[in-house]
Amino acid sequence: MEGNPDQEGSKAPEPTAVAPQAVAAPPEQPAAASEPSPPPVPPEHKAAEVQPAKELPRAGSVLMFGKFDVSGVTLRDQGMARYIDITPVAVPHTGGKHTNKPFARAKMSVVERLINGMMRTEDFTGKKLKSYKAVELSFGIIAQKTKSNPLQVLVDALQNVAPREEVTRLQYGGISVPKAVDVAPARRVDLALRYICNGALETSHKSKKPIEECLADEIIGAAKNDMNSFSVAKKEEVERVAASAR
């Protein structure tokens, strides 16, 4: 009979070994439940993350002079559209890449052609950097005065200033006779750029304004078909002489 109580006493501690396992299991459940809940983010950090995303430029966009977007420029004159290159470039400088190539000017940015046209004047001969800075500053003045894209204003000015007729000389024996002829689209662009550059130079000689302001005023006046503009007056004169020689 004494042996039986000892056996029962030895079996009694068995349930106590199971009890610690049942107690150790509950702490794992609150740890798993606490993982899905992320820490709260203050509103200041959220605003800081959203603001830079709005200021990022569009993918693949190239800004003229690093400031002006030229993607929305349009041309009305389809004849001149082939010879006015409005491809977006950051720095309009090819370094003579298209020199001595036929009709290579059509592949050159119209802004670079304007810079080269300013270099042909007596004050900017051979001074590419000076002419480049003058055109860049004039674009900033145009954007400030017109609140529109400077390249669009330049394209409108070229289309308004380009003459459609001019006079040539025909020889009949020993007599020279003037004759009105149509102007080719490529020559129309060349003459328009020449008139604008010469007009800016003439205006700078008659006033104390810097050359960039004179160039900006000349382009704005040509875009508005203002008769006070040198280039518009020159175009009207050429067409009037051609009309009289028909």
C-alpha positions as CSV (number, residue, x, y, z in Angstrom):
1,M,0.0,0.0,0.0
2,E,2.9,2.3,0.7
3,G,4.3,1.9,-2.9
4,N,1.0,3.0,-4.4
5,P,1.1,6.5,-2.9
6,D,4.7,7.0,-4.0
7,Q,3.7,6.2,-7.6
8,E,0.8,8.6,-7.4
9,G,3.1,11.3,-6.0
10,S,5.5,10.8,-8.9
11,K,2.7,11.2,-11.5
12,A,1.4,14.5,-9.9
13,P,4.3,16.8,-11.2
14,E,3.5,15.8,-14.8
15,P,0.7,18.4,-15.2
16,T,3.0,21.1,-13.8
17,A,5.4,20.6,-16.8
18,V,2.6,21.3,-19.3
19,A,1.6,24.5,-17.5
20,P,4.7,26.5,-18.5
21,Q,4.1,25.7,-22.2
22,A,0.6,27.0,-22.0
23,V,1.9,30.2,-20.3
24,A,4.7,30.8,-22.9
25,A,2.4,30.7,-25.9
26,P,0.3,33.9,-25.3
27,P,3.2,36.4,-25.5
28,E,3.8,35.4,-29.1
29,Q,0.3,36.5,-30.2
30,P,0.5,40.2,-29.2
31,A,3.9,40.5,-30.9
32,A,2.4,39.2,-34.2
33,A,-0.6,41.6,-33.8
34,S,1.7,44.6,-33.2
35,E,3.7,44.1,-36.5
36,P,1.0,45.3,-39.0
37,S,0.4,48.6,-37.4
38,P,3.1,51.1,-38.8
39,P,4.4,54.0,-36.8
40,P,2.5,57.2,-37.3
41,V,4.1,59.7,-39.7
42,P,3.8,63.4,-38.8
43,P,2.1,65.6,-41.5
44,E,5.2,67.8,-42.0
45,H,7.1,64.8,-43.4
46,K,4.2,64.0,-45.8
47,A,4.2,67.5,-47.1
48,A,7.9,67.5,-47.6
49,E,7.7,64.3,-49.7
50,V,4.9,65.6,-52.0
51,Q,6.4,69.0,-52.8
52,P,9.5,67.9,-54.7
53,A,7.4,65.6,-57.0
54,K,5.5,68.6,-58.4
55,E,8.7,70.5,-59.3
56,L,10.3,67.7,-61.3
57,P,10.5,68.5,-65.1
58,R,8.8,66.2,-67.6
59,A,10.7,63.2,-68.9
60,G,12.6,64.0,-72.1
61,S,12.0,67.8,-72.0
62,V,14.8,70.0,-73.1
63,L,14.7,73.7,-72.2
64,M,16.2,76.4,-74.4
65,F,19.0,78.1,-72.5
66,G,17.9,75.9,-69.6
67,K,14.8,78.2,-69.0
68,F,12.2,78.1,-71.8
69,D,10.1,75.1,-72.9
70,V,9.8,75.1,-76.7
71,S,7.5,72.0,-77.1
72,G,4.4,74.0,-77.9
73,V,5.7,76.3,-80.7
74,T,3.6,76.3,-83.8
75,L,4.1,77.7,-87.4
76,R,1.4,79.2,-89.6
77,D,3.3,79.4,-92.8
78,Q,3.8,75.9,-94.2
79,G,6.2,77.0,-96.8
80,M,8.6,78.4,-94.2
81,A,8.1,75.5,-91.8
82,R,10.7,73.4,-93.6
83,Y,13.4,76.0,-93.1
84,I,12.6,77.1,-89.5
85,D,14.1,74.5,-87.2
86,I,12.4,74.6,-83.7
87,T,14.0,71.4,-82.4
88,P,14.5,71.8,-78.6
89,V,18.2,72.3,-77.8
90,A,19.7,73.4,-74.5
91,V,22.7,75.2,-76.0
92,P,22.1,76.5,-79.6
93,H,25.7,76.1,-80.8
94,T,26.9,73.5,-83.3
95,G,30.4,74.8,-83.8
96,G,30.3,75.0,-87.7
97,K,28.9,71.4,-88.0
98,H,26.8,72.4,-91.1
99,T,29.4,74.6,-92.8
100,N,29.7,74.3,-96.6
101,K,26.8,71.9,-96.9
102,P,23.9,72.6,-99.3
103,F,20.7,73.6,-97.5
104,A,22.3,72.7,-94.1
105,R,20.9,75.8,-92.6
106,A,17.4,74.1,-92.5
107,K,18.9,71.7,-89.9
108,M,20.2,74.4,-87.7
109,S,18.2,75.8,-84.8
110,V,16.6,79.1,-85.7
111,V,17.9,80.6,-82.4
112,E,21.5,79.8,-83.4
113,R,20.8,81.4,-86.8
114,L,19.7,84.5,-84.9
115,I,22.9,84.5,-82.9
116,N,25.0,84.1,-86.1
117,G,23.0,86.9,-87.7
118,M,23.9,89.2,-84.8
119,M,27.6,88.3,-85.3
120,R,27.5,89.7,-88.8
121,T,26.9,93.2,-87.5
122,E,29.9,95.5,-87.0
123,D,29.8,95.4,-83.2
124,F,29.6,91.6,-82.9
125,T,31.9,90.3,-85.6
126,G,33.6,87.2,-84.4
127,K,32.2,87.6,-80.9
128,K,30.0,84.5,-80.5
129,L,29.8,84.5,-76.7
130,K,28.8,88.2,-76.7
131,S,26.1,87.6,-79.3
132,Y,25.0,84.4,-77.4
133,K,24.5,86.4,-74.2
134,A,22.7,89.2,-75.9
135,V,20.1,86.7,-77.4
136,E,19.7,84.9,-74.2
137,L,19.0,88.1,-72.2
138,S,16.7,89.3,-74.9
139,F,14.6,86.1,-74.6
140,G,14.3,86.7,-70.9
141,I,13.1,90.3,-71.6
142,I,10.6,89.0,-74.2
143,A,9.2,86.4,-71.7
144,Q,8.8,89.1,-69.1
145,K,7.1,91.6,-71.4
146,T,4.8,89.3,-73.3
147,K,4.2,86.5,-70.7
148,S,4.6,84.0,-73.5
149,N,7.2,81.6,-75.0
150,P,10.0,83.7,-76.5
151,L,10.6,81.2,-79.3
152,Q,7.0,81.4,-80.3
153,V,7.3,85.2,-80.5
154,L,10.5,84.9,-82.6
155,V,8.7,82.5,-85.0
156,D,5.8,84.8,-85.4
157,A,8.1,87.7,-86.0
158,L,9.9,85.8,-88.8
159,Q,6.7,84.9,-90.5
160,N,5.5,88.5,-90.4
161,V,8.8,90.1,-91.6
162,A,9.6,87.7,-94.4
163,P,8.9,89.4,-97.8
164,R,6.9,87.5,-100.4
165,E,8.1,89.5,-103.4
166,E,11.3,91.3,-104.3
167,V,12.9,92.9,-107.4
168,T,15.6,91.5,-109.6
169,R,17.3,93.0,-112.7
170,L,16.9,91.6,-116.2
171,Q,19.3,92.6,-119.0
172,Y,17.7,93.2,-122.4
173,G,20.6,94.1,-124.7
174,G,22.3,97.0,-122.9
175,I,19.2,97.9,-120.8
176,S,18.6,96.8,-117.2
177,V,14.9,96.3,-116.4
178,P,13.5,95.7,-112.9
179,K,11.2,92.7,-112.6
180,A,9.2,91.5,-109.6
181,V,9.8,87.8,-108.6
182,D,8.6,85.6,-105.8
183,V,10.9,84.9,-102.9
184,A,11.9,81.3,-102.1
185,P,11.0,80.1,-98.6
186,A,14.6,79.6,-97.6
187,R,15.5,83.2,-98.7
188,R,12.5,84.5,-96.9
189,V,13.9,83.1,-93.6
190,D,17.3,84.5,-94.4
191,L,15.9,88.0,-95.1
192,A,13.7,88.0,-92.0
193,L,16.7,87.2,-89.8
194,R,18.8,89.8,-91.5
195,Y,16.1,92.5,-91.1
196,I,15.6,91.8,-87.4
197,C,19.4,91.8,-86.6
198,N,19.9,95.0,-88.6
199,G,16.9,96.6,-86.9
200,A,18.3,95.9,-83.5
201,L,21.6,97.3,-84.4
202,E,20.1,100.5,-85.8
203,T,17.9,101.0,-82.7
204,S,20.9,100.6,-80.4
205,H,22.8,103.3,-82.3
206,K,19.9,105.8,-81.8
207,S,19.3,105.1,-78.1
208,K,21.2,104.4,-74.9
209,K,19.4,101.0,-74.3
210,P,21.6,97.9,-74.3
211,I,21.6,95.7,-77.4
212,E,19.5,92.9,-75.7
213,E,16.6,95.4,-75.0
214,C,16.8,96.7,-78.6
215,L,16.7,93.1,-79.9
216,A,13.8,92.2,-77.7
217,D,11.8,95.3,-78.7
218,E,12.5,94.6,-82.4
219,I,11.3,91.0,-82.1
220,I,8.2,92.0,-80.2
221,G,7.4,94.7,-82.7
222,A,7.8,92.4,-85.6
223,A,5.6,89.8,-84.0
224,K,2.8,92.4,-83.6
225,N,3.3,93.8,-87.2
226,D,4.2,97.2,-85.7
227,M,5.1,99.7,-88.5
228,N,7.5,101.4,-86.1
229,S,9.7,98.3,-86.2
230,F,12.6,98.5,-88.6
231,S,12.1,95.0,-90.0
232,V,8.4,95.4,-90.7
233,A,9.0,98.8,-92.4
234,K,11.8,97.2,-94.5
235,K,9.6,94.3,-95.6
236,E,6.8,96.7,-96.6
237,E,9.3,98.8,-98.6
238,V,10.6,95.7,-100.5
239,E,7.1,94.5,-101.4
240,R,6.0,98.0,-102.4
241,V,8.9,98.3,-104.8
242,A,8.2,94.8,-106.2
243,A,4.5,95.7,-106.7
244,S,5.5,98.7,-108.8
245,A,7.8,96.6,-111.0
246,R,5.3,94.0,-112.0
